């Protein structure tokens, strides 16, 4: 240990006598004494050879030595002129730091949070689940027979190693898992990202975001469903937006409907978003099919419920009058900066 202490004293004297006056010489000083293979690291590596009863005292010596070397290097840098530092890429340390531009939430996140807030005011809780699902929770439990088009490989991303697993095509799988828990009544919304094997266009993408809702209790009616959705539309788009329901078919609800609102982009006169009809479909809905309740262990003779589902991108397109769905996933800052402070 005595020889190492003498070596440290000699190094300190050597560092004090060294006065680099250029950035290149300062860098050589740093490499020699503070680099990964420098003198400080080399001497600290001798700690393993110090007797156990002397390690604590020698550790203090090593720590003081390291602090001395770092302070000496800082003093050398401070002795250089700003012009020298700037010319050699070290920068002018007297200048203020680079300002950080404040960011904002993504428009999809803004709309998602707004949708959640509206339904939370109606007493809906949030339920989330995995994006990788099995066939039962994504299809079978939702009353989809084996030959249903949604099972076609052209629509769904299946996992090659195990075809029984897939990227969920809707967040209805979360509803199934909540129903299986058997805790009634159920009043939930299920936000999340879903995947479908579709051609990317202004109106479709291979992934998008959904919010689905489920309410199961005794004596739930279609009137409850309509009033819930009327409230949502008025809170999201305003009191003057027109609403209509059209009969539809979904294997997991009966009766089923699709809900349209008057197009906010063209004001009802017709555009490419509303396909020149003046109306835009925003969600599908219906009364939960008794077969779905039974598959999930819920007595369909005692309980009824309604369900609905909407694409967040579709709502965002209408809310902000965006005509191309692809803009939401292109990460173009010129587009995203427009939503700073939105909502």
Legacy VTK file of the C-alpha trace (Angstrom):
# vtk DataFile Version 3.0
C-alpha trace
ASCII
DATASET POLYDATA
POINTS 343 float
0.000 0.000 0.000
2.881 2.372 0.791
4.243 2.089 -2.736
0.816 2.894 -4.201
0.513 5.957 -1.988
3.910 7.122 -3.237
2.780 6.504 -6.834
-0.353 8.564 -6.266
1.676 11.443 -4.804
3.989 11.366 -7.825
0.994 11.428 -10.231
-0.508 14.405 -8.401
2.742 16.312 -8.726
2.937 15.405 -12.419
-0.637 16.612 -13.053
-0.004 19.899 -11.267
3.096 20.480 -13.366
1.210 19.749 -16.618
-0.446 22.832 -18.138
-2.066 21.991 -21.504
-2.860 25.162 -23.422
-4.791 23.723 -26.385
-7.902 21.524 -26.617
-5.788 18.751 -28.182
-3.371 18.705 -25.234
-6.302 18.857 -22.783
-7.794 15.783 -24.423
-4.456 13.973 -24.184
-4.402 14.820 -20.456
-7.890 13.369 -20.026
-7.004 10.154 -21.841
-3.740 9.694 -19.930
-5.200 10.166 -16.465
-9.003 9.713 -16.700
-9.441 7.441 -19.708
-10.650 3.838 -19.512
-7.004 2.717 -19.599
-5.666 5.785 -17.777
-3.555 6.133 -14.662
-6.496 6.597 -12.273
-8.265 3.425 -13.434
-4.996 1.510 -13.320
-4.225 2.484 -9.732
-7.814 1.835 -8.614
-7.480 -1.643 -10.058
-4.804 -2.380 -7.449
-7.468 -2.248 -4.746
-7.881 -6.015 -5.026
-4.286 -6.522 -3.896
-4.581 -4.389 -0.743
-4.885 -6.339 2.533
-8.415 -6.456 3.942
-7.562 -4.447 7.054
-6.173 -1.602 4.893
-8.893 -1.460 2.201
-10.988 1.195 3.933
-8.090 3.605 4.410
-6.755 3.016 0.907
-10.238 3.466 -0.548
-10.354 6.985 0.875
-6.970 7.735 -0.689
-8.152 6.458 -4.063
-11.346 8.506 -3.906
-9.418 11.700 -3.102
-7.044 10.929 -5.974
-9.888 10.540 -8.456
-11.518 13.773 -7.310
-8.177 15.571 -7.611
-7.665 14.321 -11.202
-11.188 15.341 -12.292
-10.825 18.773 -10.703
-7.474 19.283 -12.398
-8.988 18.429 -15.786
-11.892 20.855 -15.218
-9.413 23.586 -14.311
-7.511 22.951 -17.546
-10.729 23.227 -19.605
-11.700 26.450 -17.850
-8.301 27.928 -18.607
-8.890 27.605 -22.339
-10.499 30.592 -24.085
-14.057 30.266 -25.475
-12.666 30.754 -28.980
-10.332 27.768 -28.538
-13.190 25.552 -27.340
-15.515 26.623 -30.153
-12.905 26.182 -32.877
-12.194 22.635 -31.791
-15.784 21.472 -31.378
-15.950 21.722 -27.583
-18.507 24.542 -27.723
-18.680 27.883 -25.954
-19.531 26.980 -22.372
-20.587 30.563 -21.652
-23.547 30.354 -24.071
-27.051 29.497 -22.773
-28.306 25.945 -23.297
-30.274 24.857 -26.339
-33.982 25.490 -25.674
-36.256 22.447 -25.586
-39.412 22.850 -27.656
-42.502 21.883 -25.632
-44.361 18.914 -27.056
-48.032 17.994 -27.083
-50.203 14.910 -26.943
-50.894 13.015 -30.164
-54.344 13.798 -31.628
-55.373 10.151 -31.188
-54.470 10.377 -27.494
-56.416 13.633 -27.172
-59.560 12.116 -28.681
-59.136 8.868 -26.727
-58.938 10.768 -23.445
-61.958 12.864 -24.397
-64.040 9.768 -25.226
-63.028 8.109 -21.953
-63.910 11.242 -20.005
-67.406 11.398 -21.530
-68.249 7.799 -20.651
-66.687 8.046 -17.202
-69.233 10.757 -16.442
-71.887 8.115 -17.170
-70.321 5.699 -14.698
-68.300 3.547 -17.107
-65.022 2.085 -15.799
-61.957 1.412 -17.965
-60.914 -2.152 -18.811
-57.838 -3.034 -20.869
-56.335 -6.262 -22.170
-53.542 -7.835 -24.210
-53.144 -7.141 -27.925
-52.202 -10.794 -28.535
-55.335 -12.925 -28.096
-56.576 -16.472 -28.577
-59.334 -17.592 -30.921
-61.879 -18.170 -28.152
-61.832 -14.650 -26.729
-61.498 -12.899 -30.096
-64.037 -14.930 -32.121
-65.711 -18.035 -30.657
-67.043 -16.492 -27.448
-68.519 -13.688 -29.553
-70.804 -16.089 -31.423
-68.714 -16.154 -34.601
-68.975 -19.505 -36.393
-65.913 -21.092 -37.955
-66.821 -19.891 -41.457
-67.392 -16.254 -40.485
-65.542 -13.822 -42.853
-63.745 -12.174 -39.915
-61.809 -15.416 -39.476
-60.443 -15.247 -43.017
-56.650 -15.019 -43.187
-57.015 -11.942 -45.411
-58.595 -10.012 -42.505
-56.664 -11.224 -39.468
-52.993 -11.410 -38.513
-52.469 -14.919 -37.145
-49.330 -16.040 -35.319
-47.409 -18.513 -37.501
-46.036 -20.550 -34.566
-49.537 -21.085 -33.159
-52.533 -20.383 -35.461
-54.852 -20.334 -32.436
-53.272 -16.988 -31.446
-53.689 -13.721 -33.308
-53.389 -9.958 -33.056
-56.782 -8.919 -31.743
-59.134 -7.515 -34.362
-61.249 -5.622 -31.814
-61.273 -4.894 -28.103
-64.378 -7.071 -27.711
-61.977 -9.701 -26.382
-61.565 -7.507 -23.292
-65.343 -7.495 -22.838
-65.388 -11.314 -22.971
-62.722 -11.566 -20.275
-64.627 -9.134 -18.071
-67.870 -11.102 -18.518
-66.082 -14.336 -17.630
-65.231 -12.874 -14.223
-68.939 -13.032 -13.380
-68.989 -9.742 -11.429
-72.317 -8.102 -12.292
-73.450 -5.534 -13.182
-70.798 -4.626 -15.766
-70.362 -1.092 -17.107
-67.034 -0.709 -18.897
-65.309 0.859 -21.862
-62.362 -0.895 -23.498
-59.870 1.399 -25.284
-56.914 -0.065 -27.165
-55.096 -0.754 -30.415
-56.344 -3.435 -32.816
-55.053 -4.980 -36.049
-56.610 -6.012 -39.351
-55.010 -7.106 -42.586
-56.382 -4.321 -44.761
-54.999 -2.271 -47.620
-53.771 1.085 -46.302
-55.736 4.027 -47.693
-57.223 7.364 -46.661
-59.991 5.464 -44.813
-58.267 2.277 -43.593
-55.035 1.077 -41.989
-53.571 -2.250 -40.856
-53.818 -1.026 -37.257
-56.095 1.468 -35.571
-57.501 2.340 -32.162
-60.880 1.458 -30.733
-63.082 2.237 -27.785
-65.751 -0.370 -27.114
-68.404 -0.213 -24.441
-70.414 -2.820 -22.537
-73.255 -2.498 -20.038
-74.871 -5.620 -18.546
-77.463 -5.580 -15.789
-81.100 -6.462 -15.233
-83.679 -4.759 -17.507
-81.183 -3.005 -19.812
-82.973 -1.954 -23.028
-82.209 -0.608 -26.480
-83.565 2.736 -25.285
-80.740 2.840 -22.722
-78.257 2.225 -25.529
-79.667 5.016 -27.708
-79.723 7.583 -24.924
-76.134 6.712 -23.949
-74.924 7.211 -27.508
-76.977 10.396 -27.998
-75.248 11.836 -24.935
-71.827 10.836 -26.297
-72.408 12.452 -29.705
-73.641 15.722 -28.227
-70.697 15.916 -25.825
-68.160 15.085 -28.531
-69.517 16.984 -31.546
-72.058 19.461 -30.212
-75.818 19.744 -29.877
-76.532 20.500 -33.535
-75.119 17.291 -35.036
-77.762 15.010 -36.560
-77.855 11.316 -35.637
-79.434 8.302 -37.285
-79.501 4.565 -36.573
-79.530 1.977 -39.366
-80.360 -1.706 -38.851
-77.269 -3.889 -39.262
-75.899 -7.326 -38.441
-73.221 -8.348 -35.965
-72.932 -11.945 -34.718
-72.458 -10.800 -31.120
-75.456 -8.428 -30.856
-79.155 -8.803 -31.665
-80.772 -6.493 -32.622
-77.843 -4.549 -34.099
-77.433 -1.107 -35.594
-74.889 1.255 -37.075
-74.991 4.872 -35.960
-74.271 7.722 -38.374
-73.832 11.428 -37.798
-74.070 14.264 -40.302
-70.656 14.801 -41.929
-68.767 17.579 -40.173
-66.233 17.929 -42.967
-68.611 18.839 -45.794
-71.600 19.927 -43.694
-73.749 17.255 -45.321
-73.157 18.373 -48.911
-71.065 15.300 -49.801
-67.319 14.597 -49.860
-64.875 11.683 -50.182
-65.011 10.995 -46.438
-68.806 10.547 -46.367
-68.839 9.013 -49.872
-71.018 11.875 -51.107
-73.908 10.862 -48.812
-73.651 13.595 -46.180
-73.543 10.935 -43.433
-70.609 9.231 -41.728
-70.816 5.994 -39.795
-69.050 6.374 -36.442
-69.889 3.177 -34.572
-71.685 -0.139 -34.446
-73.903 -1.176 -31.555
-76.651 -3.481 -30.376
-78.046 -5.610 -27.576
-75.640 -8.316 -26.444
-76.643 -11.631 -28.042
-77.995 -14.156 -25.494
-75.576 -16.754 -26.878
-72.638 -14.512 -25.925
-73.963 -14.120 -22.384
-74.403 -17.880 -22.052
-70.900 -18.629 -23.361
-69.485 -16.297 -20.704
-71.486 -17.879 -17.886
-74.119 -15.131 -17.526
-77.805 -16.040 -17.221
-79.367 -14.573 -20.383
-82.867 -15.049 -18.915
-82.062 -12.681 -16.069
-79.565 -10.233 -17.539
-79.505 -8.141 -20.699
-76.975 -5.656 -21.972
-75.814 -3.459 -24.789
-72.458 -3.052 -26.504
-70.942 -0.554 -28.912
-67.620 0.036 -30.608
-66.013 2.916 -32.457
-62.699 3.675 -34.174
-60.853 6.549 -32.524
-59.266 7.569 -35.833
-62.721 7.986 -37.381
-63.826 10.200 -34.488
-60.575 12.203 -34.719
-61.028 12.701 -38.465
-64.440 14.232 -37.857
-63.442 16.139 -34.718
-60.494 17.843 -36.443
-61.764 17.616 -40.041
-58.817 15.500 -41.223
-59.446 13.857 -44.596
-56.696 11.205 -44.604
-56.408 8.624 -41.809
-52.763 7.935 -42.687
-51.695 11.320 -41.329
-52.197 10.065 -37.767
-49.410 7.463 -38.079
-46.855 9.207 -40.326
-45.179 11.123 -37.456
-45.026 14.336 -39.504
-44.281 17.079 -36.968
-45.819 19.708 -39.240
-49.123 17.898 -38.874
-48.811 17.016 -35.175
-47.829 20.549 -34.060
-51.295 21.748 -35.081
-52.787 19.947 -32.088
-50.738 21.703 -29.392
-53.249 22.858 -26.836
-56.165 21.094 -28.568
-59.145 20.064 -26.475
LINES 1 344
343 0 1 2 3 4 5 6 7 8 9 10 11 12 13 14 15 16 17 18 19 20 21 22 23 24 25 26 27 28 29 30 31 32 33 34 35 36 37 38 39 40 41 42 43 44 45 46 47 48 49 50 51 52 53 54 55 56 57 58 59 60 61 62 63 64 65 66 67 68 69 70 71 72 73 74 75 76 77 78 79 80 81 82 83 84 85 86 87 88 89 90 91 92 93 94 95 96 97 98 99 100 101 102 103 104 105 106 107 108 109 110 111 112 113 114 115 116 117 118 119 120 121 122 123 124 125 126 127 128 129 130 131 132 133 134 135 136 137 138 139 140 141 142 143 144 145 146 147 148 149 150 151 152 153 154 155 156 157 158 159 160 161 162 163 164 165 166 167 168 169 170 171 172 173 174 175 176 177 178 179 180 181 182 183 184 185 186 187 188 189 190 191 192 193 194 195 196 197 198 199 200 201 202 203 204 205 206 207 208 209 210 211 212 213 214 215 216 217 218 219 220 221 222 223 224 225 226 227 228 229 230 231 232 233 234 235 236 237 238 239 240 241 242 243 244 245 246 247 248 249 250 251 252 253 254 255 256 257 258 259 260 261 262 263 264 265 266 267 268 269 270 271 272 273 274 275 276 277 278 279 280 281 282 283 284 285 286 287 288 289 290 291 292 293 294 295 296 297 298 299 300 301 302 303 304 305 306 307 308 309 310 311 312 313 314 315 316 317 318 319 320 321 322 323 324 325 326 327 328 329 330 331 332 333 334 335 336 337 338 339 340 341 342
